[in-house]
């Protein structure tokens, strides 16, 4: 049985992907489009590339009014992927403004999007996939807000899973490790840092955005219909290394 598509007489499934214009979010948007789903990608940035089947709109996920307007009128949502994320470098997360900015996008943005989409998700008994991180396990000397926000996303995922189960909404999270995207390029393409990181990854290679998207797709379809409140690492074993 194909669990990713509906009968031809029914409307196509709908996925809403925040951060869907770049990196892993874009890979997720393309993955759903490849399954024949209708895809709405939302975010502040967009890579200079076309993604067939994906409709992109600019959105700041920390703007509550804009979030509500972005999903207003959607009769049903089959999957919400909260992939929008922010990290600040050069010590900016140690400053109050930088700390708050990262929390607002990574944690508050996830909450705002999920609540705005809750009723539409309930109509389709849809799934939510949040983005945690390998830093949900580890602290970070340079990025305290990023690590704190991603740890909090895990707790939020479990809270939403418990609260929304009676509506038929499943809520899970993925925790990407070192994925070869723009976000991680500063480390992956740094000859001083990369060898040490690779030595700790049991798989001995960097991950690809599409590999995370495959897992997000699984958590968004009936193939994972008895899975909720889970945190699934996609890190080549980094968190156990």
C-alpha positions in Angstrom: 0.0 0.0 0.0 1.3 3.4 -0.9 1.0 5.5 2.3 2.2 8.8 0.7 -0.5 9.5 -1.8 -4.3 9.7 -1.8 -6.7 8.2 -4.3 -7.0 10.3 -7.5 -10.5 11.5 -6.4 -9.2 13.1 -3.3 -7.3 16.4 -2.9 -3.5 16.1 -2.9 -1.9 16.0 0.5 -0.5 19.3 1.8 2.8 19.9 3.6 3.7 23.2 5.2 7.5 23.5 5.6 9.1 26.4 7.5 12.6 27.2 6.5 11.6 25.6 3.3 13.6 27.8 1.0 17.1 26.7 2.1 19.1 23.7 3.3 17.3 20.8 5.0 14.0 22.6 4.8 14.3 22.9 1.1 15.2 19.2 0.8 12.1 18.4 2.8 9.9 20.5 0.6 11.3 18.8 -2.5 10.8 15.4 -0.9 7.1 16.0 -0.4 6.7 17.4 -3.9 8.3 14.3 -5.2 5.6 12.3 -3.5 3.0 14.2 -5.3 2.1 16.4 -2.3 1.2 20.1 -2.6 3.9 22.0 -0.7 3.9 25.5 0.9 7.4 26.6 1.9 7.7 29.5 4.3 10.8 31.3 5.4 13.0 34.4 5.3 15.6 33.1 2.8 15.4 31.3 -0.4 18.2 29.6 -2.4 18.6 30.8 -6.0 17.0 27.7 -7.4 13.6 26.5 -8.5 11.8 23.6 -6.7 9.1 22.2 -8.9 5.8 21.7 -7.0 6.9 24.0 -4.1 5.2 27.4 -3.5 7.4 29.7 -1.5 6.3 32.7 0.6 8.4 34.9 2.8 7.5 34.6 6.5 9.1 35.5 9.8 8.0 32.7 12.1 8.3 34.9 15.2 5.6 37.3 13.9 2.4 35.9 15.3 0.1 37.8 13.1 2.0 37.0 10.0 2.1 33.3 10.9 -1.7 33.2 11.4 -2.2 35.0 8.1 0.2 32.6 6.2 -1.9 29.5 7.0 -5.3 31.2 7.2 -7.8 29.5 4.9 -6.0 26.2 4.7 -8.8 23.6 5.0 -6.5 20.8 6.1 -2.8 20.1 6.6 -1.3 16.7 6.4 2.2 17.6 7.6 3.8 20.6 9.3 7.6 20.6 9.3 9.1 23.2 11.6 12.6 23.5 10.0 13.1 27.2 10.3 16.2 27.8 12.5 18.7 30.4 13.5 22.2 30.3 14.9 24.5 33.3 15.8 28.2 33.2 15.7 31.1 35.3 16.9 29.8 35.2 20.5 26.6 37.0 19.7 24.5 34.3 21.5 26.2 35.3 24.8 24.6 38.8 24.4 21.0 39.3 25.5 19.8 40.3 22.1 21.4 37.4 20.2 20.2 34.9 22.9 16.6 36.1 22.5 16.7 36.1 18.7 17.7 32.5 18.5 15.2 31.4 21.1 12.5 33.3 19.3 13.1 31.6 16.0 13.9 28.1 17.1 11.5 27.6 20.0 8.8 30.3 19.9 8.5 30.0 16.1 7.9 26.3 16.4 5.2 26.9 19.0 3.5 29.7 17.0 3.4 27.7 13.8 2.1 24.5 15.4 -0.7 26.3 17.2 -1.6 28.3 14.1 -1.9 25.0 12.1 -3.4 22.8 14.8 -7.0 22.9 13.6 -6.1 22.3 10.0 -3.8 19.4 11.1 -6.7 17.9 13.2 -8.9 17.9 10.1 -6.5 15.6 8.3 -5.1 13.9 11.4 -1.8 15.2 10.3 1.7 15.0 11.6 4.1 17.6 12.9 7.9 17.1 12.6 10.0 19.5 14.6 13.7 20.2 14.2 15.9 19.5 17.3 19.6 19.0 16.9 22.6 17.0 18.0 23.0 19.9 20.4 19.8 18.8 22.1 22.2 16.4 23.9 25.3 18.6 24.2 26.1 22.0 25.4 28.0 24.5 23.3 30.7 26.9 24.4 29.9 29.2 21.4 26.2 28.8 20.9 24.4 28.6 24.2 21.1 29.8 22.9 21.1 27.4 19.9 21.8 24.5 22.2 19.2 25.6 24.8 16.5 26.2 22.1 17.1 22.7 20.6 16.9 21.0 24.0 13.6 22.9 24.6 12.3 21.8 21.2 12.5 18.2 22.4 10.4 19.0 25.5 7.9 21.0 23.4 7.6 18.1 21.0 6.7 15.7 23.8 4.3 18.2 25.3 2.5 18.7 22.0 2.5 14.9 21.4 0.6 14.4 24.6 -1.7 17.3 24.2 -2.7 16.7 20.6 -2.9 12.9 20.5 -6.7 13.0 21.1 -7.0 15.1 18.0 -5.2 12.5 15.9 -2.2 14.7 15.5 1.2 13.0 15.9 4.2 15.2 16.9 7.8 14.0 16.5 11.3 15.5 16.1 14.4 14.8 14.1 17.9 15.7 15.4 20.2 16.3 12.5 24.0 16.0 13.1 26.7 17.3 10.8 24.8 17.8 7.6 26.5 19.4 4.6 24.5 22.6 4.4 25.2 26.3 4.5 24.5 26.3 8.3 27.3 23.8 9.0 29.7 24.9 6.3 31.9 26.9 8.6 32.9 23.6 10.4 32.6 21.1 7.6 34.8 23.0 5.2 37.3 24.1 7.8 40.5 22.0 7.5 41.3 22.6 11.2 38.0 21.5 12.5 36.6 18.9 10.0 39.0 16.0 10.7 38.3 16.0 14.5 34.5 16.1 13.9 34.7 13.3 11.3 36.8 11.2 13.7 33.9 11.2 16.1 31.2 10.2 13.6 30.8 6.4 13.5 29.6 6.6 9.9 32.8 8.5 9.0 31.1 11.0 6.6 29.0 14.1 6.5 25.2 13.7 6.1 23.2 15.0 3.2 20.1 17.2 3.5 18.1 14.6 1.5 18.9 12.0 4.1 17.2 14.1 6.8 14.3 14.7 4.4 13.8 11.0 4.0 13.3 10.6 7.8 11.0 13.6 7.9 8.9 12.0 5.1 8.7 8.8 7.1 7.5 10.6 10.2 4.9 12.4 8.1 3.1 9.4 6.6 1.1 6.4 7.7 4.3 4.4 7.8 4.9 5.9 11.2 1.3 6.0 12.3 2.0 4.6 15.8 5.0 6.9 16.5 4.5 10.1 18.4 6.6 12.0 20.9 9.8 10.5 19.5 13.2 12.1 18.9 15.0 10.5 16.0 18.7 11.3 15.5 19.9 11.6 11.9 23.6 12.0 12.6 25.6 9.0 11.5 25.9 8.0 15.2 27.5 11.3 16.3 25.4 11.4 19.5 26.8 8.0 20.6 30.3 8.5 19.4 
